Each structure stands twice: as C-alpha cells, then as structure tokens.
C-alpha cells in the first residue's frame, strides 16, 4: 500500500475582505459581487451566493467593467444554506490591483 502525503498551500494568505466581481469566462457580462476571505499572490478564498464547479474558469475584477484576471475553481464548499466558500487559483499573473492586497504578513 502506498502512503500519500497531502501538502497544504505553500504561500501565505492575508485575511482581508476585498469586493470583487466573479463571472464565468464564457459569460463575463453576468457577474456576481463577492467578498474575499483571504488573498495570496496565486489564489484566494471568496464567499459567494452561487455554486461554481471545480475546474471552471472564472474572471475576477475589482469593478464591473474593470481589468480582469482569470482564475480556476479549486473547490466550492457549502457554508450555509445559500452561501459557499470558493477557492480560486489565479491562472494569469496577479495584476497590480491584486498585488496591493496579496502582500505577505
């Protein structure tokens, strides 16, 4: 039998609530305003009202018509009846508006 060791994330995350707009990459005009729980250089956790499929590609933006960055859904776990914790991994380098919040503690 093989023993599998699971590693946690290697980067630090900063607990900060940043309003961001989430949308499917294929439907960027249908966005949802969400709040981050924590952010890092390569990923983030978001509280959302919608279920998003793991592996799905989303776009993130600081405003409805602002610059967008792509992210991949790592997980989407139900938190409350109509609230989900969404883990996202950035697919493109972090833009300057993102990097301001993703500084190490």
C-alpha positions as CSV (number, residue, x, y, z in Angstrom):
1,X,0.0,0.0,0.0
2,X,1.3,3.5,-0.9
3,X,1.2,6.2,1.6
4,X,0.1,9.5,0.1
5,X,1.1,12.7,1.8
6,X,-1.0,15.7,1.3
7,X,0.6,19.1,1.4
8,X,-1.1,22.3,2.3
9,X,-0.7,25.5,0.3
10,X,2.9,26.8,0.4
11,X,2.1,30.5,0.2
12,X,0.8,32.8,2.9
13,X,-2.6,34.2,2.7
14,X,-3.7,37.6,4.1
15,X,-7.2,37.6,5.7
16,X,-8.8,40.6,4.0
17,X,-12.3,41.4,2.7
18,X,-12.0,42.8,-0.9
19,X,-15.1,43.2,-3.0
20,X,-14.6,41.6,-6.4
21,X,-16.8,40.7,-9.3
22,X,-16.9,37.0,-10.4
23,X,-18.1,35.8,-13.8
24,X,-17.8,32.7,-15.9
25,X,-15.1,33.3,-18.5
26,X,-17.6,32.5,-21.2
27,X,-20.2,34.9,-19.8
28,X,-18.3,37.9,-18.4
29,X,-21.4,40.2,-18.6
30,X,-23.2,38.0,-15.9
31,X,-21.1,38.8,-12.8
32,X,-21.7,38.4,-9.1
33,X,-20.3,40.7,-6.5
34,X,-18.5,38.7,-3.8
35,X,-16.2,39.3,-0.9
36,X,-12.8,37.7,-0.4
37,X,-12.0,35.9,2.9
38,X,-8.2,35.7,2.3
39,X,-5.9,36.5,-0.6
40,X,-2.4,35.4,-1.7
41,X,-0.2,36.0,-4.7
42,X,-1.5,32.9,-6.5
43,X,-5.0,32.4,-5.1
44,X,-7.9,33.5,-2.9
45,X,-10.9,32.3,-1.0
46,X,-14.2,34.0,-1.7
47,X,-17.7,33.9,-0.1
48,X,-20.3,33.6,-2.8
49,X,-24.0,33.1,-3.2
50,X,-23.6,30.8,-6.2
51,X,-22.2,27.3,-6.6
52,X,-19.3,27.2,-9.0
53,X,-18.0,23.9,-10.5
54,X,-14.4,22.8,-9.6
55,X,-12.2,23.2,-12.7
56,X,-14.4,26.0,-14.1
57,X,-12.5,29.1,-15.3
58,X,-13.8,32.5,-13.9
59,X,-12.8,36.1,-14.4
60,X,-12.2,38.4,-11.4
61,X,-12.4,42.1,-11.5
62,X,-12.3,45.0,-8.9
63,X,-15.3,46.6,-10.7
64,X,-18.0,45.6,-13.2
65,X,-16.1,46.9,-16.2
66,X,-12.6,46.9,-14.7
67,X,-9.5,44.9,-15.7
68,X,-10.0,41.1,-15.5
69,X,-7.8,38.3,-14.4
70,X,-8.6,34.6,-14.9
71,X,-8.9,32.1,-12.1
72,X,-9.7,28.4,-11.8
73,X,-12.1,27.0,-9.2
74,X,-10.2,24.7,-6.9
75,X,-13.2,23.9,-4.6
76,X,-16.7,25.2,-3.8
77,X,-18.0,24.1,-0.4
78,X,-21.4,24.9,1.0
79,X,-21.1,27.1,4.1
80,X,-24.7,28.0,4.9
81,X,-27.9,27.3,3.0
82,X,-27.3,30.0,0.3
83,X,-23.6,30.7,0.9
84,X,-20.4,29.0,-0.4
85,X,-16.7,29.1,0.2
86,X,-15.0,29.3,-3.1
87,X,-11.2,28.5,-3.5
88,X,-9.7,30.1,-6.6
89,X,-6.2,29.7,-8.2
90,X,-5.1,32.6,-10.4
91,X,-4.4,31.4,-13.9
92,X,-2.6,34.6,-15.0
93,X,0.0,36.7,-13.2
94,X,-1.5,38.8,-10.5
95,X,-2.3,42.3,-11.7
96,X,-1.2,45.4,-9.8
97,X,-4.7,46.0,-8.3
98,X,-4.5,42.4,-6.9
99,X,-0.9,42.5,-5.7
100,X,-1.6,45.5,-3.4
101,X,-3.7,43.2,-1.2
102,X,-1.7,40.0,-1.5
103,X,1.4,41.1,0.5
104,X,2.9,38.7,2.9
105,X,2.2,39.2,6.6
